[in-house]
Amino acid sequence: MAFADMVTSKVNLILEGLPPLTDYVPAIPTTMVPVVWFTLGWMCMNMIMHVISYAIAGPTYKKLPLSEKLTWMGWGVTTLHTLVIFTLCYPLVDELYPLWMAGSMTFVDSPDTIAKAALPMSVFMGYILSDVMFVSVAIMMRGRFEGDDAGFMVHHLAIIVTWYMALTQAKCRGFCIGPMMCEVTQPLLGLRYYMAKYKNFGLIFTINGITLLVMWWVFRIGGYVIVQGMSVVNSAGMIMEDPLRVLLVINWAIGGVLQVFWGVKILTAALRFLLPKKKDKTKKPTGVPMGVPLCAPMGVPVVWVCRCVGVPVVPVRGGAGGAGGHGMVYISGGQLKAERRQGM
């Protein structure tokens, strides 16, 4: 707790020493000034990650297309962001944890919560803004949406609008801490992405996947969907009193659907990997290949001899020069199969 408080105070001191943006752009709300700086900071971190990736990953990173490089950089920055957010949110846990577990987390915050939540929310919103910018560039580079891009954009844009209102209106900030704490699963996803690129981390890859499955269902399904869902239900009478509360609940619902969707995908992949695989009952040829192309000069004599001794042969006909391909002769248990090999 002391470390988290120290980090918070240091970051606030740095922010106070930065140029006042409101002097240059008066339209920026005072509470949005830190968000602007953090957005620029996270964009710079992506550039730093680009340089680090070139130095460490070498050929694996260099051969990636630009859109994939942006994804690579994003996962590295996400890991750093998780550490920062978890550190900044930790001082609020003592106050909010009993309310979360009792399902009595309301939309009315104490003055202490409003003050302490400002910094982590600004860091988080700056990260989300930079993330949306880089993902948008990646989508434009590919010329299409892939995978969960559409859900990602809808969810992130909803967060931006909600966090903006919560910061500028100085309310409902405690409800926003829970979703930010769910970022604890992101380093595992990033590590999984990097290991998949190298394809040589068998046991570590498996351990990472099982840990991700457990943490996803504990934090994102148990914490975000169920625990915060209880608070939403118990505070139902207060929701319609404020447009921000309505927006928070809509945002929570969108996020909840996505968390369950992704959680089921992770669970399905884990079960497919861990459960015994069904044996393929299709009989496969087990003979030893003779290695004689049927279109070669010795091909015809080999077929003739096989037929003379009672071995059925189905020659694969084709002219020389690869016009029709050639066959490989398999003899096993009195049977022969010709396997056509194109382009040989």
C-alpha positions as CSV (number, residue, x, y, z in Angstrom):
1,M,0.0,0.0,0.0
2,A,2.9,2.4,0.9
3,F,4.5,1.7,-2.5
4,A,1.3,2.3,-4.4
5,D,0.7,5.6,-2.5
6,M,4.3,6.7,-3.3
7,V,3.9,5.9,-7.0
8,T,0.6,7.9,-7.0
9,S,2.2,10.9,-5.4
10,K,5.2,10.9,-7.7
11,V,3.0,10.7,-10.8
12,N,0.9,13.6,-9.5
13,L,4.0,15.6,-9.0
14,I,5.1,15.0,-12.5
15,L,1.7,16.0,-13.9
16,E,1.8,19.2,-11.9
17,G,5.2,20.1,-13.5
18,L,4.0,19.6,-17.1
19,P,2.9,22.6,-19.2
20,P,-0.8,23.7,-18.6
21,L,-2.6,22.6,-21.7
22,T,-5.6,24.7,-20.9
23,D,-3.6,27.8,-21.6
24,Y,-3.2,26.7,-25.2
25,V,-6.5,24.8,-25.7
26,P,-9.0,26.3,-23.3
27,A,-11.7,23.9,-24.5
28,I,-10.0,21.0,-22.7
29,P,-11.6,20.3,-19.3
30,T,-9.2,20.4,-16.5
31,T,-9.8,16.8,-15.6
32,M,-8.9,15.8,-19.2
33,V,-5.4,17.3,-19.1
34,P,-3.8,14.3,-17.5
35,V,-5.6,12.0,-20.0
36,V,-4.0,13.9,-22.9
37,W,-0.5,13.5,-21.4
38,F,-1.1,9.8,-20.7
39,T,-2.4,9.2,-24.2
40,L,0.8,10.8,-25.7
41,G,2.9,8.8,-23.2
42,W,1.3,5.4,-24.2
43,M,1.8,6.3,-27.9
44,C,5.5,7.0,-27.1
45,M,5.7,3.6,-25.3
46,N,4.5,1.9,-28.4
47,M,7.3,3.5,-30.4
48,I,9.8,2.4,-27.7
49,M,8.4,-1.1,-27.8
50,H,9.0,-1.0,-31.6
51,V,12.7,-0.3,-31.1
52,I,13.0,-2.9,-28.3
53,S,11.3,-5.5,-30.5
54,Y,13.7,-4.9,-33.3
55,A,16.6,-5.4,-30.9
56,I,15.3,-8.5,-29.1
57,A,13.0,-10.3,-31.5
58,G,15.2,-9.9,-34.5
59,P,14.1,-11.7,-37.7
60,T,10.7,-12.8,-36.1
61,Y,9.6,-9.2,-35.7
62,K,11.2,-7.9,-38.9
63,K,9.3,-10.3,-41.2
64,L,5.9,-9.3,-39.8
65,P,3.7,-7.0,-41.9
66,L,3.1,-3.5,-40.5
67,S,-0.4,-4.3,-39.2
68,E,1.0,-7.3,-37.3
69,K,3.9,-5.2,-35.9
70,L,1.3,-2.9,-34.4
71,T,-0.3,-5.9,-32.7
72,W,3.1,-7.0,-31.4
73,M,3.9,-3.6,-30.0
74,G,0.4,-3.4,-28.4
75,W,0.8,-6.6,-26.4
76,G,4.1,-5.4,-24.9
77,V,2.6,-2.0,-23.9
78,T,-0.5,-3.8,-22.5
79,T,1.7,-5.7,-20.1
80,L,3.3,-2.5,-18.8
81,H,-0.1,-0.8,-18.6
82,T,-1.5,-3.7,-16.5
83,L,1.3,-3.3,-13.9
84,V,0.7,0.5,-13.7
85,I,-3.0,0.2,-13.4
86,F,-2.9,-2.5,-10.8
87,T,-0.5,-0.5,-8.7
88,L,-2.6,2.7,-8.9
89,C,-5.9,0.9,-8.2
90,Y,-4.6,-1.1,-5.2
91,P,-5.0,1.7,-2.6
92,L,-8.8,1.7,-3.4
93,V,-9.2,-2.0,-2.8
94,D,-9.5,-1.7,1.0
95,E,-12.5,0.6,0.7
96,L,-14.3,-1.0,-2.3
97,Y,-13.7,-4.7,-1.8
98,P,-16.2,-5.2,1.0
99,L,-18.8,-3.3,-1.1
100,W,-18.1,-5.5,-4.2
101,M,-18.4,-8.7,-2.3
102,A,-21.6,-7.7,-0.5
103,G,-23.1,-6.6,-3.8
104,S,-23.7,-3.2,-2.4
105,M,-21.4,-1.2,-4.6
106,T,-23.6,1.9,-5.5
107,F,-23.1,4.8,-7.9
108,V,-22.5,7.2,-5.0
109,D,-18.8,7.5,-4.1
110,S,-17.1,8.9,-1.0
111,P,-14.9,12.0,-1.5
112,D,-11.8,9.9,-0.9
113,T,-12.8,7.5,-3.7
114,I,-13.5,10.3,-6.1
115,A,-10.0,11.8,-5.4
116,K,-8.1,8.5,-5.5
117,A,-9.8,7.2,-8.6
118,A,-8.9,10.2,-10.8
119,L,-5.3,9.1,-11.5
120,P,-5.8,5.5,-12.4
121,M,-8.9,6.4,-14.5
122,S,-6.8,9.0,-16.4
123,V,-4.0,6.5,-17.1
124,F,-6.5,3.9,-18.2
125,M,-8.4,6.3,-20.5
126,G,-5.1,7.5,-22.1
127,Y,-4.2,3.9,-22.7
128,I,-7.6,3.1,-24.3
129,L,-7.3,6.1,-26.6
130,S,-3.9,5.2,-27.8
131,D,-4.9,1.5,-28.2
132,V,-7.9,2.5,-30.3
133,M,-5.7,4.7,-32.5
134,F,-3.2,1.9,-33.2
135,V,-5.9,-0.8,-33.7
136,S,-7.6,1.6,-36.2
137,V,-4.4,1.9,-38.1
138,A,-3.9,-1.9,-38.1
139,I,-7.5,-2.3,-39.4
140,M,-6.9,0.2,-42.2
141,M,-3.6,-1.5,-43.1
142,R,-5.4,-4.8,-43.4
143,G,-8.4,-3.2,-45.2
144,R,-10.8,-5.3,-43.1
145,F,-11.9,-6.2,-39.6
146,E,-10.6,-9.5,-38.3
147,G,-11.5,-11.7,-35.3
148,D,-12.9,-9.6,-32.5
149,D,-12.0,-6.2,-33.9
150,A,-15.6,-5.0,-34.1
151,G,-16.4,-6.0,-30.5
152,F,-13.1,-4.5,-29.4
153,M,-13.9,-1.1,-31.0
154,V,-17.4,-1.0,-29.7
155,H,-16.3,-1.8,-26.1
156,H,-13.4,0.6,-26.2
157,L,-15.4,3.5,-27.6
158,A,-18.0,2.9,-24.9
159,I,-15.3,3.0,-22.2
160,I,-14.0,6.3,-23.6
161,V,-17.4,8.0,-23.4
162,T,-18.1,6.6,-20.0
163,W,-14.7,7.5,-18.5
164,Y,-14.9,11.0,-19.9
165,M,-18.3,11.6,-18.2
166,A,-17.1,10.1,-14.9
167,L,-13.9,12.2,-14.9
168,T,-15.5,15.5,-15.9
169,Q,-18.5,15.1,-13.6
170,A,-16.5,13.6,-10.7
171,K,-18.9,10.8,-9.9
172,C,-19.5,7.1,-10.3
173,R,-15.7,6.5,-10.2
174,G,-15.8,3.7,-7.8
175,F,-17.8,1.6,-10.2
176,C,-15.1,2.0,-12.8
177,I,-12.3,0.5,-10.6
178,G,-13.6,-3.0,-11.0
179,P,-13.3,-3.2,-14.8
180,M,-9.8,-1.7,-14.6
181,M,-8.7,-4.4,-12.1
182,C,-9.7,-7.0,-14.7
183,E,-6.7,-6.0,-16.8
184,V,-4.7,-8.4,-14.6
185,T,-5.3,-11.1,-17.3
186,Q,-3.7,-9.1,-20.1
187,P,0.0,-10.0,-19.6
188,L,-1.0,-13.7,-19.9
189,L,-2.7,-13.0,-23.2
190,G,0.4,-11.0,-24.4
191,L,2.8,-13.8,-23.4
192,R,0.6,-16.3,-25.2
193,Y,0.7,-14.2,-28.3
194,Y,4.5,-14.0,-28.3
195,M,5.0,-17.7,-27.6
196,A,2.6,-18.6,-30.4
197,K,4.9,-16.6,-32.8
198,Y,7.9,-18.8,-31.8
199,K,6.0,-22.1,-31.5
200,N,8.5,-23.8,-29.1
201,F,7.2,-23.3,-25.6
202,G,5.3,-26.5,-25.1
203,L,5.0,-26.8,-21.3
204,I,5.2,-23.1,-20.6
205,F,2.5,-22.5,-23.2
206,T,0.2,-25.0,-21.5
207,I,0.8,-23.6,-18.0
208,N,0.1,-20.1,-19.4
209,G,-3.1,-21.2,-21.0
210,I,-4.4,-22.9,-17.8
211,T,-3.5,-19.9,-15.7
212,L,-5.2,-17.6,-18.1
213,L,-8.3,-19.7,-18.0
214,V,-8.5,-19.6,-14.2
215,M,-7.8,-15.9,-13.9
216,W,-10.2,-15.0,-16.7
217,W,-13.1,-16.8,-14.9
218,V,-12.1,-15.5,-11.5
219,F,-11.6,-11.8,-12.4
220,R,-13.6,-11.2,-15.5
221,I,-16.5,-13.6,-15.1
222,G,-16.6,-13.9,-11.3
223,G,-15.6,-10.3,-10.5
224,Y,-16.8,-8.2,-13.5
225,V,-19.9,-10.1,-14.6
226,I,-21.2,-11.7,-11.4
227,V,-20.0,-9.4,-8.5
228,Q,-20.6,-6.1,-10.3
229,G,-23.8,-7.6,-11.8
230,M,-25.1,-8.0,-8.2
231,S,-24.3,-4.4,-7.5
232,V,-26.2,-3.4,-10.7
233,V,-29.2,-5.4,-9.6
234,N,-29.2,-4.1,-6.1
235,S,-28.8,-0.5,-7.3
236,A,-31.5,-0.8,-10.0
237,G,-33.6,1.9,-8.5
238,M,-30.8,4.5,-8.8
239,I,-29.8,3.8,-12.4
240,M,-32.5,5.9,-14.2
241,E,-31.7,8.9,-12.0
242,D,-28.6,9.9,-13.9
243,P,-27.6,9.4,-17.6
244,L,-24.1,8.5,-16.5
245,R,-25.4,5.6,-14.5
246,V,-27.4,4.4,-17.5
247,L,-24.3,4.6,-19.6
248,L,-22.2,2.8,-17.0
249,V,-24.7,-0.1,-16.9
250,I,-24.9,-0.3,-20.7
251,N,-21.1,-0.3,-20.9
252,W,-21.0,-3.0,-18.2
253,A,-23.5,-5.1,-20.1
254,I,-21.5,-4.8,-23.4
255,G,-18.4,-5.7,-21.5
256,G,-20.1,-8.6,-19.7
257,V,-21.3,-10.2,-23.0
258,L,-17.8,-9.9,-24.4
259,Q,-16.2,-11.3,-21.2
260,V,-18.5,-14.4,-21.3
261,F,-18.0,-14.8,-25.1
262,W,-14.2,-14.7,-24.8
263,G,-14.3,-16.8,-21.6
264,V,-16.2,-19.6,-23.4
265,K,-13.7,-19.5,-26.2
266,I,-10.8,-19.9,-23.8
267,L,-12.6,-22.7,-22.0
268,T,-13.4,-24.5,-25.2
269,A,-9.8,-24.3,-26.4
270,A,-8.6,-25.6,-23.1
271,L,-11.0,-28.5,-23.0
272,R,-10.1,-29.4,-26.6
273,F,-6.4,-29.4,-25.6
274,L,-6.7,-31.3,-22.3
275,L,-9.4,-33.9,-23.1
276,P,-8.3,-37.1,-24.8
277,K,-8.5,-36.9,-28.5
278,K,-10.7,-39.3,-30.5
279,K,-8.6,-41.9,-32.4
280,D,-8.9,-41.7,-36.2
281,K,-10.4,-45.1,-37.2
282,T,-9.6,-44.5,-40.9
283,K,-7.1,-47.1,-42.1
284,K,-3.9,-45.7,-43.5
285,P,-1.6,-47.4,-45.9
286,T,1.2,-49.1,-43.9
287,G,3.4,-50.5,-46.6
288,V,6.9,-49.5,-47.6
289,P,7.1,-47.3,-50.6
290,M,8.9,-48.9,-53.5
291,G,10.1,-45.5,-54.6
292,V,9.8,-46.2,-58.3
293,P,7.9,-43.6,-60.3
294,L,5.4,-45.3,-62.6
295,C,6.3,-43.0,-65.5
296,A,10.1,-44.0,-65.2
297,P,11.6,-46.6,-67.5
298,M,11.5,-49.2,-64.6
299,G,7.9,-48.4,-63.7
300,V,6.3,-50.6,-66.3
301,P,8.3,-53.7,-65.4
302,V,7.7,-53.3,-61.7
303,V,3.9,-53.1,-62.3
304,W,4.1,-56.2,-64.6
305,V,6.0,-58.2,-61.9
306,C,3.5,-57.2,-59.2
307,R,0.6,-58.3,-61.3
308,C,2.3,-61.6,-62.1
309,V,2.6,-62.5,-58.5
310,G,-1.0,-61.6,-57.7
311,V,-0.5,-58.1,-56.2
312,P,-3.3,-55.7,-57.5
313,V,-1.8,-52.6,-59.0
314,V,-3.5,-49.4,-60.0
315,P,-0.9,-47.5,-62.0
316,V,-1.1,-43.7,-62.1
317,R,-0.6,-42.8,-65.7
318,G,1.2,-39.6,-66.7
319,G,3.7,-38.5,-69.3
320,A,7.3,-37.6,-68.8
321,G,8.2,-34.1,-67.7
322,G,5.6,-33.9,-64.9
323,A,2.6,-33.6,-67.2
324,G,0.6,-36.1,-65.2
325,G,2.6,-36.7,-62.1
326,H,3.7,-40.1,-60.9
327,G,2.7,-42.7,-58.3
328,M,4.5,-44.4,-55.4
329,V,3.9,-48.2,-55.1
330,Y,2.9,-49.5,-51.6
331,I,2.8,-53.3,-51.0
332,S,1.3,-54.5,-47.6
333,G,-0.8,-57.6,-47.0
334,G,-1.3,-58.3,-50.6
335,Q,-2.6,-54.8,-51.4
336,L,-1.2,-51.9,-53.2
337,K,-2.1,-48.3,-53.3
338,A,-0.9,-45.7,-55.7
339,E,-0.5,-42.2,-54.2
340,R,-0.4,-39.5,-56.7
341,R,2.0,-36.7,-56.0
342,Q,1.4,-33.5,-57.9
343,G,4.2,-31.3,-59.1
344,M,6.9,-34.0,-58.8
